[in-house]
Amino acid sequence: MEGFVKELSDASIDEFVGAAEQPVVVKFWDPWCSVCTEMAPVFEGIAKKHHGKAIFAGLNMRENPRAAKDLEVYITPSFILFRGGKEIGRAGGLLSQEELEEEIRRHL
């Protein structure tokens, strides 16, 4: 992921979402997931559009399985919104840009 989406790992996610002053939207994805590949440009576009209102990040679940397990992520991709280190919203699967953006906007 490039540009407006920061890449996280099992080692960095807890501190990153806990220390953020803005809401954080984390995309949990798998490189073998075709829906994840399809959603990547949608997520990047939303991250660019809402830059400054929220922080956008991604976590490769294949390389970082602990965070996904701890957060009970069973659908790929999953988009989890955090504020103050706590989960405040979640959406998953193949979503239109409008559906994902609406879910994110509800929590900004």
C-alpha positions as CSV (number, residue, x, y, z in Angstrom):
1,M,0.0,0.0,0.0
2,E,1.3,3.4,-0.9
3,G,0.6,7.0,-0.3
4,F,-2.2,7.6,2.2
5,V,-2.3,4.1,3.7
6,K,0.3,3.1,6.4
7,E,1.3,-0.5,6.6
8,L,1.0,-2.1,10.1
9,S,2.2,-5.3,11.6
10,D,1.4,-7.5,14.6
11,A,4.2,-5.6,16.5
12,S,2.9,-2.1,15.7
13,I,-0.9,-2.2,15.5
14,D,-1.7,-1.9,19.2
15,E,0.6,1.1,19.9
16,F,-0.4,2.7,16.6
17,V,-4.2,2.7,17.1
18,G,-3.8,3.5,20.8
19,A,-1.6,6.5,20.2
20,A,-3.5,8.0,17.3
21,E,-5.3,11.3,18.1
22,Q,-7.6,10.8,15.1
23,P,-9.9,7.8,14.3
24,V,-7.9,5.0,12.6
25,V,-9.3,2.8,9.8
26,V,-7.4,-0.5,9.4
27,K,-7.9,-2.7,6.4
28,F,-7.2,-6.4,7.2
29,W,-6.3,-8.1,4.0
30,D,-4.7,-11.2,2.5
31,P,-2.6,-11.2,-0.7
32,W,-4.4,-14.3,-1.9
33,C,-7.8,-12.6,-1.6
34,S,-9.2,-11.4,-4.9
35,V,-11.8,-9.2,-3.2
36,C,-8.9,-7.6,-1.2
37,T,-7.2,-6.8,-4.5
38,E,-10.4,-5.3,-5.9
39,M,-11.0,-3.2,-2.8
40,A,-7.4,-1.9,-2.6
41,P,-7.9,1.1,-5.0
42,V,-11.2,1.9,-3.3
43,F,-9.6,2.0,0.1
44,E,-6.7,4.1,-1.2
45,G,-9.1,6.6,-2.8
46,I,-11.1,6.9,0.4
47,A,-7.9,7.4,2.4
48,K,-6.8,10.2,0.0
49,K,-10.3,11.8,0.2
50,H,-10.5,11.8,4.0
51,H,-6.8,12.5,4.7
52,G,-6.6,14.7,7.8
53,K,-9.9,13.4,9.2
54,A,-8.8,9.9,9.9
55,I,-5.7,7.8,9.6
56,F,-5.8,4.8,7.2
57,A,-3.7,1.7,7.6
58,G,-3.5,-1.8,6.3
59,L,-2.4,-5.1,7.8
60,N,-1.4,-8.2,5.8
61,M,-3.1,-11.0,7.7
62,R,-0.9,-13.7,6.1
63,E,2.3,-12.1,7.4
64,N,0.7,-10.9,10.7
65,P,-1.9,-13.4,11.9
66,R,-1.9,-12.5,15.6
67,A,-3.7,-9.1,15.3
68,A,-6.4,-10.7,13.0
69,K,-6.9,-13.5,15.5
70,D,-7.0,-11.3,18.5
71,L,-9.6,-9.0,16.8
72,E,-11.6,-12.0,15.5
73,V,-11.3,-11.0,11.8
74,Y,-12.9,-13.8,9.8
75,I,-13.9,-11.9,6.6
76,T,-11.4,-10.5,4.1
77,P,-11.0,-7.7,3.6
78,S,-12.2,-6.4,6.9
79,F,-12.2,-2.7,7.8
80,I,-12.1,-1.9,11.5
81,L,-12.4,1.6,12.9
82,F,-10.6,2.5,16.1
83,R,-10.8,5.6,18.3
84,G,-8.5,5.8,21.4
85,G,-7.4,2.2,20.8
86,K,-10.9,0.8,21.0
87,E,-12.9,-0.6,18.1
88,I,-15.9,1.6,17.2
89,G,-17.0,0.1,13.9
90,R,-16.4,-2.7,11.4
91,A,-17.4,-3.7,7.9
92,G,-16.2,-6.4,5.7
93,G,-16.2,-8.2,2.3
94,L,-16.9,-6.7,-1.1
95,L,-18.3,-3.2,-0.6
96,S,-19.0,-0.4,-2.9
97,Q,-17.0,2.8,-2.4
98,E,-20.2,4.4,-1.2
99,E,-20.9,1.7,1.4
100,L,-17.4,1.7,2.8
101,E,-17.2,5.5,2.8
102,E,-20.6,5.8,4.6
103,E,-19.4,3.4,7.3
104,I,-16.3,5.4,7.8
105,R,-18.1,8.7,7.8
106,R,-20.5,7.6,10.5
107,H,-17.5,7.4,12.9
108,L,-15.6,10.5,11.9
